[in-house]
């Protein structure tokens, strides 16, 4: 299987509090969580996700 797409590489040892900050874990809505994904490490990433093609796993 080949998967093609855009990847964001942030280096080693990115902890889970950077992936989804704990202050947003009062929801389980994937769209709401995506809006805060990596925002402490890369504030421009969440807005760029809204412009990306939609996908679900």
N, C-alpha and C positions, 0 to 999 in steps of 0.2 A: 504494500500500500504506500502511496506517495501522498503527502499532505503539503500543499503549497499555500503560502500566505505570508503575512507580515508578523515578525517576532520582535519583541522588545527584550533586550538582554540587559540585566542590571548587575550582574556579577554574582559572586558566591555568598551564601549565608544570608539571604533576604528572609527575615523572620515573618511569621504570620501576622504580626501587628502592623507590618508595613504593607502587606498584601491587602488586607482589609482591616483598617484601624478598629480597635475594640469599641470605640465610641459609637460605631455604626452597627454594632451587632444586635441592636434592638429590632431588626427586621430580617426576614429571610427572603425578601423579594429580590430576585437576581438583578433586575434592572436598577433598583435602588442601590444595591451593593456595588454594581459595576460603576456607578457614578462616583464612587469613592475609592475604587481600586488604585492602589499605589500612590494616592494623592500626597502622602507625606514625603515620598521619595521623588516623585515626578509630578508636580502639580498640573502639568499640561497633558498628562495621559488620560485622565477621565474624560475631559472634553473631546479628545480625539477619538475615544471609543464610540461616542455617539455618532460620529461620521463614518465609522467603519461598517462594512456589510454585516447584516445580522446573522448570527449563528447560534446554535444551541448544541450541546453535547448530550 
